[in-house]
Amino acid sequence: MEVVILPDAEAVGKEAARKIAVLIRRKPNCVLGLATGSTPIPCYRELIRMHKEEGLDFSKVTTFNLDEYYPIDPRHHQSYRYFMDENLFNHINIDKARTFVPYGLAPDPYEHCIWYEEQIKKAGGIDLQILGIGHNGHIAFNEPGSSLASRTRVKTLTRETIEANARFFERPEDVPRYAITMGIGTILEAREILLLATSEGKADAVAKAIEGPVTSMCPASALQLHPHVTFILDEAAASKLERKDYYKYVHEMSESLKRQIREKLANQI
């Protein structure tokens, strides 16, 4: 596990976008796992800039989103399909047929979950998964108590989540009661994971995920079991980490070593 601590949300977004761009340039047909919410928006803005100003090519990229409300029309302004189109897909040269978001109007959502898992496998698995983290440590819609081996499935939203989301809908009864979400086990199969967290409100969850025990009561703590995961945090989100100075030191030394290796290889050419 690597912990990268940066000054603010914009820096977090740019660093995440940089890592995604490196993968796309190395493997143009890579498979990305994407997230919604306010945290990844700076990352998506930077990817759009890279596409328009630097020619970052998304034409062969495949994407899978973590989750979607159920039931909800994909054209609804609160659907995650709508979010992804507005905040990323409509602004880059990606083939929409390669962008997978759970279908919020699936006639049989349980069968759809099986199909979604099959599509991930058919694509060759996810190369790089982007995650956010909830205030209670949830990842995707895997709330505390979710099995660490869970797969893509239908989840009942908690009363607290429904009440919190009511402000985004015209009427309380319009708020979806369910969601389709990748499971923790599904997420852990990604080859690389980036978890982005910004703001002091995420600090408790971040500390538990990185330094606490691995437990289903903090779903993000399962990332401690992954061989290639990076937490990219702003100073506020990192504020409750007991070993914050150590993480900064390790990151600085790691970047220094990488520079030395690049310089050595360049001199050999």
C-alpha positions in Angstrom: 0.0 0.0 0.0 1.2 3.5 -0.9 -0.1 6.6 0.7 0.3 9.9 -1.3 -0.6 13.1 0.5 -1.0 16.3 -1.6 -2.0 19.8 -0.7 -5.6 19.9 -2.0 -8.4 18.3 -4.0 -7.1 19.7 -7.4 -3.7 18.1 -6.8 -5.3 14.8 -5.9 -7.3 14.9 -9.1 -4.3 15.7 -11.2 -2.2 13.0 -9.7 -4.9 10.4 -10.3 -5.3 11.6 -13.9 -1.6 11.4 -14.4 -1.5 7.7 -13.3 -4.5 6.9 -15.5 -2.9 8.6 -18.5 0.3 6.6 -18.0 -1.7 3.4 -18.2 -3.6 4.5 -21.3 -0.4 5.4 -23.1 1.2 2.2 -22.1 -1.9 0.0 -22.8 -4.3 1.9 -25.2 -7.0 -0.9 -24.8 -6.9 -0.9 -21.0 -9.9 -1.4 -18.8 -10.7 1.3 -16.2 -13.0 1.0 -13.2 -14.7 4.4 -12.6 -16.5 6.1 -9.7 -19.0 8.9 -9.3 -19.4 11.6 -6.7 -17.7 14.9 -6.2 -14.2 13.5 -5.3 -13.2 12.2 -8.8 -14.5 15.3 -10.7 -11.1 17.1 -10.6 -9.6 13.9 -12.0 -12.1 13.7 -14.8 -11.6 17.4 -15.6 -7.8 16.8 -15.9 -8.4 13.8 -18.2 -10.6 15.9 -20.4 -7.9 18.6 -20.6 -5.3 15.9 -21.4 -7.5 14.6 -24.2 -8.1 18.1 -25.7 -4.6 19.6 -25.2 -2.3 16.6 -25.2 -4.1 14.1 -27.5 -4.8 11.5 -24.8 -6.6 8.8 -26.8 -9.6 7.0 -25.2 -10.8 5.3 -28.4 -9.8 1.8 -27.3 -10.4 2.2 -23.6 -13.2 0.1 -21.9 -14.8 1.3 -18.6 -16.9 -0.2 -15.9 -18.6 1.9 -13.3 -18.9 0.8 -9.7 -22.6 1.2 -9.2 -26.0 2.7 -10.1 -29.2 3.4 -8.4 -32.1 1.0 -9.0 -34.6 1.7 -10.3 -33.6 4.8 -12.2 -33.8 5.9 -15.8 -30.3 6.3 -17.3 -31.5 9.7 -18.6 -32.4 10.9 -15.2 -30.1 13.7 -14.1 -29.3 11.9 -10.8 -28.4 8.6 -12.5 -24.7 7.6 -12.6 -24.9 7.0 -16.3 -25.9 10.7 -16.7 -23.1 11.8 -14.3 -20.5 9.9 -16.3 -21.7 11.3 -19.6 -21.8 14.9 -18.4 -18.5 14.8 -16.4 -16.3 12.7 -18.7 -17.7 10.6 -21.6 -19.2 13.4 -23.6 -15.9 15.3 -23.7 -13.5 12.6 -24.8 -13.2 10.3 -27.8 -14.4 7.1 -26.0 -16.7 4.6 -27.7 -19.9 4.7 -25.6 -20.4 1.0 -26.4 -17.3 0.4 -24.3 -18.6 2.3 -21.3 -20.5 0.0 -18.9 -22.7 1.4 -16.1 -25.1 -1.0 -14.3 -28.5 -0.5 -16.0 -30.9 1.2 -13.7 -34.0 -0.2 -15.4 -32.9 -3.8 -15.8 -36.1 -6.0 -15.9 -34.3 -8.6 -13.7 -31.5 -6.8 -11.7 -30.3 -10.0 -10.2 -29.6 -11.5 -13.6 -28.1 -8.1 -14.7 -25.5 -8.4 -11.8 -24.4 -11.8 -13.2 -24.2 -10.3 -16.7 -22.1 -7.4 -15.4 -19.6 -9.7 -13.8 -19.4 -11.7 -17.0 -18.7 -8.5 -19.0 -15.8 -7.6 -16.7 -14.3 -11.1 -17.2 -14.9 -10.9 -21.0 -13.0 -7.6 -21.1 -10.1 -9.2 -19.4 -10.6 -7.8 -15.9 -10.1 -4.3 -14.7 -6.6 -2.9 -15.0 -7.1 0.2 -12.8 -10.0 0.8 -10.4 -10.8 4.3 -9.1 -12.5 4.5 -5.7 -13.9 7.1 -3.4 -14.7 6.4 0.3 -17.8 7.2 2.3 -17.8 8.8 5.7 -18.4 5.4 7.2 -15.7 3.7 5.2 -18.0 2.3 2.4 -16.7 1.8 -1.1 -19.2 1.7 -3.9 -22.5 0.8 -2.2 -20.8 -1.7 0.1 -21.9 -0.3 3.4 -20.4 -1.5 6.8 -21.2 -5.2 7.3 -20.8 -6.1 3.6 -19.0 -9.3 3.0 -15.3 -8.8 2.0 -15.9 -11.5 -0.6 -19.1 -10.0 -2.1 -19.7 -9.8 -5.8 -21.8 -7.5 -8.0 -25.3 -7.5 -6.4 -28.4 -5.6 -5.5 -28.1 -3.7 -2.3 -30.9 -2.1 -0.2 -30.0 1.5 0.6 -30.1 2.4 4.3 -32.7 4.9 5.6 -29.9 7.3 6.3 -28.7 7.1 2.6 -32.2 7.5 1.3 -32.8 10.6 3.5 -29.5 12.1 2.6 -30.2 11.7 -1.2 -33.8 13.1 -0.9 -32.5 16.6 -1.6 -31.4 15.6 -5.1 -34.9 14.4 -6.1 -38.2 16.3 -6.6 -40.1 14.2 -4.1 -38.9 11.9 -1.3 -40.8 9.0 -2.9 -38.7 9.4 -6.1 -35.5 8.4 -4.3 -34.4 4.9 -5.3 -34.5 2.3 -2.5 -31.9 0.0 -4.1 -28.6 0.1 -5.9 -26.6 -2.3 -8.1 -23.0 -2.3 -7.0 -19.8 -4.1 -7.5 -18.9 -6.2 -4.5 -15.8 -5.9 -2.4 -14.5 -9.1 -3.9 -15.1 -7.8 -7.4 -13.2 -4.6 -6.6 -10.2 -6.5 -5.1 -9.7 -8.3 -8.4 -8.6 -5.1 -10.2 -4.9 -5.2 -10.9 -4.4 -1.8 -9.5 -6.5 0.4 -7.3 -6.5 4.2 -6.6 -8.6 5.4 -3.7 -9.1 9.2 -3.8 -10.2 11.1 -0.6 -10.5 14.8 0.0 -11.8 17.0 2.9 -11.7 16.6 6.7 -15.0 14.8 6.6 -13.3 11.7 5.2 -10.4 11.8 7.7 -11.8 9.2 10.2 -12.7 6.8 7.4 -9.3 7.1 5.8 -7.5 6.5 9.1 -9.6 3.4 9.8 -9.1 2.1 6.2 -5.3 2.5 6.2 -4.3 2.0 9.9 -7.2 0.1 11.4 -7.9 -3.6 11.4 -9.3 -5.3 8.3 -13.0 -5.5 9.1 -16.3 -5.6 7.3 -17.4 -2.6 9.5 -15.0 -0.5 7.5 -15.2 -1.9 4.0 -12.3 0.1 2.6 -10.0 -1.6 5.1 -10.2 -4.6 2.8 -7.8 -2.7 0.5 -5.0 -3.5 2.9 -5.2 -7.0 1.4 -4.6 -5.8 -2.2 -1.0 -6.0 -3.6 -1.1 -2.7 -5.6 -3.3 0.0 -4.0 -2.6 3.7 -3.6 -4.4 6.1 -1.4 -4.2 9.6 -2.9 -5.3 12.1 -0.2 -5.4 15.8 0.4 -4.0 17.2 3.7 -7.4 17.4 5.2 -8.3 13.8 4.5 -4.9 12.6 5.8 -5.2 14.7 9.0 -6.0 11.8 11.4 -3.4 9.4 10.1 -1.0 8.6 13.0 1.9 7.9 10.6 1.3 10.7 8.2 5.0 12.0 8.3 6.2 8.4 7.6 4.0 8.1 4.5 5.3 11.4 3.2 8.9 10.3 3.8 8.3 7.0 2.0 6.7 8.7 -1.0 9.5 11.3 -1.3 12.2 8.5 -1.1 10.3 6.4 -3.6 10.0 9.3 -6.1 13.7 10.0 -5.6 14.6 6.4 -6.4 12.5 6.5 -9.5 14.2 9.6 -10.7 17.6 8.0 -10.2 16.6 5.0 -12.1 15.2 7.1 -15.0 18.4 9.1 -15.2 20.6 6.0 -15.1 18.6 4.4 -17.9 18.7 7.6 -19.9 22.5 7.8 -19.6 22.8 4.2 -20.9 21.0 5.1 -24.2 
